[in-house]
């Protein structure tokens, strides 16, 4: 299913759903960040997705990272909350979702990199390499918030 992101765009379609979601900035001991290339928009992104009934947002982030990248993580902090009502995702099925996401900081504890049906590539990147990657503005903001230290202390 295709997806188009609109942020502060007066021509964006009106939101018709609000779904709690979680993502994670996963950083290894070498300081590299884990990113996936999404199959729905061909952009590099943090692993993440919608919360299921019966799970917490941190557990959602842990599950999504594992499903989308093959890496098992533990949550060690929060990068930020992202709830801009002027940021919507329009899907091919007609859903237009208003952003509601908590971005966690995590570290890998096990697993091996693997692509999923939601990704075409998964890789570790040096923080300086991220600037050259195609990425939607909202994901770049999360990465920059982590990189600039605009978050609570993680450890």
C-alpha positions as a printed NumPy array, in Angstrom:
array([[  0.   ,   0.   ,   0.   ],
       [  1.356,   3.418,  -0.952],
       [  1.688,   6.317,   1.436],
       [  2.135,  10.046,   0.943],
       [  3.225,  12.363,   3.762],
       [  1.912,  15.915,   4.04 ],
       [  3.332,  18.36 ,   6.559],
       [  2.088,  21.938,   6.881],
       [  0.608,  21.586,   3.371],
       [ -2.625,  23.544,   2.807],
       [ -3.538,  21.075,   0.035],
       [ -3.299,  18.031,   2.32 ],
       [ -6.41 ,  15.899,   2.649],
       [ -8.281,  16.104,   5.951],
       [ -7.398,  13.51 ,   8.556],
       [ -9.977,  10.77 ,   9.141],
       [ -8.104,   8.648,  11.697],
       [ -5.808,   8.966,  14.694],
       [ -3.679,   5.942,  15.596],
       [ -1.152,   5.839,  18.448],
       [  2.246,   4.826,  17.088],
       [  5.804,   4.34 ,  18.276],
       [  9.175,   4.522,  16.58 ],
       [ 12.719,   4.084,  17.81 ],
       [ 16.122,   5.59 ,  17.3  ],
       [ 18.229,   2.464,  17.721],
       [ 21.884,   3.238,  18.422],
       [ 24.597,   0.585,  18.671],
       [ 27.735,   0.702,  20.842],
       [ 29.654,   2.314,  17.942],
       [ 27.155,   5.211,  17.828],
       [ 25.549,   4.133,  14.537],
       [ 21.803,   4.51 ,  13.919],
       [ 19.57 ,   1.768,  12.484],
       [ 17.387,   2.805,   9.537],
       [ 15.125,   1.015,   7.086],
       [ 14.195,   1.958,   3.536],
       [ 10.403,   1.817,   3.451],
       [  8.737,  -0.139,   0.689],
       [  5.672,   2.161,   0.626],
       [  7.484,   5.453,  -0.125],
       [ 11.115,   4.414,  -0.853],
       [ 12.397,   6.742,   1.889],
       [ 14.762,   5.952,   4.75 ],
       [ 12.998,   5.893,   8.107],
       [ 13.17 ,   4.825,  11.704],
       [ 11.492,   1.512,  12.455],
       [  8.062,   1.976,  13.954],
       [  4.348,   1.598,  13.518],
       [  0.899,   1.488,  15.039],
       [  0.231,   0.338,  18.581],
       [ -1.948,  -2.732,  19.001],
       [ -4.694,  -3.106,  21.583],
       [ -3.221,  -4.745,  24.66 ],
       [  0.323,  -3.419,  24.285],
       [  2.131,  -0.397,  25.691],
       [  3.859,   2.177,  23.484],
       [  7.351,   1.004,  24.569],
       [  6.386,  -2.601,  23.755],
       [  5.016,  -1.397,  20.429],
       [  8.394,   0.15 ,  19.6  ],
       [ 10.228,  -3.042,  20.609],
       [  7.887,  -5.188,  18.472],
       [  8.049,  -2.901,  15.447],
       [ 11.865,  -2.718,  15.507],
       [ 12.067,  -6.518,  15.668],
       [  9.468,  -7.053,  12.921],
       [ 10.896,  -4.453,  10.553],
       [ 14.647,  -4.892,  11.09 ],
       [ 15.311,  -8.258,  12.77 ],
       [ 16.998,  -6.479,  15.693],
       [ 15.79 ,  -6.971,  19.283],
       [ 16.116,  -3.848,  21.428],
       [ 15.618,  -2.461,  24.892],
       [ 14.187,   0.998,  25.456],
       [ 16.576,   3.348,  27.269],
       [ 14.944,   6.757,  26.803],
       [ 12.534,   8.955,  24.907],
       [ 13.571,  11.107,  21.947],
       [ 10.267,  12.977,  21.857],
       [  6.56 ,  13.145,  21.211],
       [  5.327,  13.987,  17.716],
       [  1.67 ,  14.971,  17.412],
       [  1.548,  17.718,  14.789],
       [ -2.091,  17.954,  13.605],
       [ -0.786,  19.508,  10.368],
       [  1.136,  16.321,   9.563],
       [ -0.938,  13.589,   7.928],
       [ -0.208,  10.363,   6.071],
       [ -2.512,   9.576,   3.15 ],
       [ -2.753,   5.895,   2.239],
       [ -3.999,   4.382,  -1.014],
       [ -7.01 ,   2.853,   0.772],
       [ -8.391,   6.315,   1.657],
       [ -7.168,   6.494,   5.243],
       [ -5.654,   9.863,   6.144],
       [ -3.93 ,   9.491,   9.496],
       [ -3.023,  12.391,  11.776],
       [  0.442,  12.012,  13.315],
       [  0.502,  10.666,  16.88 ],
       [  3.873,   9.11 ,  17.645],
       [  6.244,   8.677,  20.549],
       [  9.866,   8.168,  19.491],
       [ 11.965,   6.117,  21.886],
       [ 15.711,   5.716,  22.216],
       [ 16.78 ,   2.073,  22.155],
       [ 19.88 ,  -0.068,  22.061],
       [ 20.258,  -3.435,  20.326],
       [ 20.438,  -6.53 ,  22.543],
       [ 20.167,  -9.39 ,  20.002],
       [ 19.131, -10.281,  16.473],
       [ 20.452,  -9.975,  12.959],
       [ 19.51 ,  -7.382,  10.325],
       [ 16.727,  -8.568,   8.041],
       [ 14.329,  -6.807,   5.675],
       [ 10.568,  -7.238,   6.064],
       [  7.605,  -6.779,   3.761],
       [  7.626,  -3.131,   4.896],
       [ 11.253,  -2.492,   3.922],
       [ 13.591,  -2.961,   0.981],
       [ 16.821,  -2.358,   2.917],
       [ 17.94 ,  -2.152,   6.563],
       [ 21.342,  -0.741,   7.532],
       [ 23.421,   0.859,  10.276],
       [ 24.572,   4.41 ,   9.458],
       [ 27.076,   6.798,  10.968],
       [ 25.098,   9.856,  12.162],
       [ 26.824,  12.109,   9.579],
       [ 25.716,   9.807,   6.722],
       [ 22.034,  10.382,   7.465],
       [ 21.934,  13.922,   6.038],
       [ 22.395,  12.627,   2.468],
       [ 19.598,  10.036,   2.681],
       [ 16.128,  10.601,   1.207],
       [ 13.88 ,  10.961,   4.251],
       [ 10.553,  12.635,   5.021],
       [ 10.811,  15.784,   7.146],
       [  9.116,  14.311,  10.221],
       [ 11.589,  11.41 ,  10.421],
       [ 14.53 ,  13.731,   9.833],
       [ 13.257,  15.855,  12.75 ],
       [ 13.312,  12.825,  15.061],
       [ 16.834,  11.889,  13.947],
       [ 18.007,  15.49 ,  14.369],
       [ 16.362,  15.723,  17.797],
       [ 18.351,  12.64 ,  18.857],
       [ 21.568,  13.834,  17.226],
       [ 21.275,  17.357,  18.658],
       [ 20.556,  16.004,  22.13 ],
       [ 17.095,  17.569,  22.32 ],
       [ 15.822,  14.776,  24.554],
       [ 15.955,  13.522,  28.115],
       [ 19.14 ,  11.78 ,  29.255],
       [ 19.047,   8.156,  28.146],
       [ 21.162,   6.42 ,  30.75 ]])
